[in-house]
Amino acid sequence: MRTTLTIADPVYRQAKAEAARRGASVGSVVEAALRAYLEDASAPAPHLPPLTWSAANFRPGIDLDDMSAVWEMVDEGASFRDSAADARR
């Protein structure tokens, strides 16, 4: 299929140089680049390991369902590191 594209001059110069290096047409270089881009965009996302958590950084005695207690801890300026250090004591 023939079509007309508007391509920025620097991009066209790069495509033209790549075509010359390969001994190919600019159109075939653009098509290969577009094909690679579309294949990459449709590839499934990489598999991520499952999330895990540890109770090591939770502050003892804080009921996470009691938002007033949570906000009190935040208002005190307690950091998670302070909470973890308290838990180890």
N, C-alpha and C positions, 0 to 999 in steps of 0.2 A: 504494500500500500504506500502511496506517496502522500506526503503531507508537508506542510511548511511550519517550521518552528522558529521562534525568536530566541536566540541564544546570545548571551553576553559575549562581547568580543574576546575577553581573556579566556573564557571557557572554550570558545570555538578554536582559538589558537592552540590550546592544549589538545583538543580533540584532533585537530589537523596534524599536529606534531606526532601524536600517538598513531594516527593512521599512517603517516609516512614511515614511522619506525616499524610498524607491522606490515607495511606494504599492502594496506587495505584502504577502503574508502572511509571518508568521514562518517557517512551514513551507517556503515557497519560498526564503527566504533561507538557511535551514539546508541545504536540499537543494542549492542552488547552491554553498554553501561546501564541503559534503561532496564534491560532484562535482568541484570544482576541486582539492581536496586529493587525491582518489583519482587524478585524471588526472596531477597533478604527481608523485605517488609512483610511478606506473607508467611515467613518462617515462624514456627511456634516459639513462644518465649522460652528461654532456658529454664530447666527444672531447678527450682530453688529448694534447698533443704527445709524441712519443717521447722517452724519456730519453736524454740524451747524457752522455758523461763525457770528462774530459780527464786526461791523465797529468801535468799541471802540478803537482798537489799530492802526487804520490807521492814518497816518499823514495828516492833512488837507492840501490841495493845491498840493499834489503830484499826478500827472497823471500817473497811473500805465502802461499806454500804451506808455508813453514817457520814454524810457529806460535811456536816458541821465539824466533825473531828478531823476530817481530811483538810478542810480549809483552815482550821486552827493550826495544824502542823505546818501548812504552807505559810500562814501569817507569822509563825514563829521563825521562819527563815531556815528551818531545818532542811538540809540537803539530803539526797539519797546517800551520799558518802557518810554524813553524820549518822544517819539511821543505821547504816551497815556497821559502823564502828560501835554504836550503842548495842546492837544485837550481839556483837562478839564479846562484849564485856560481861 
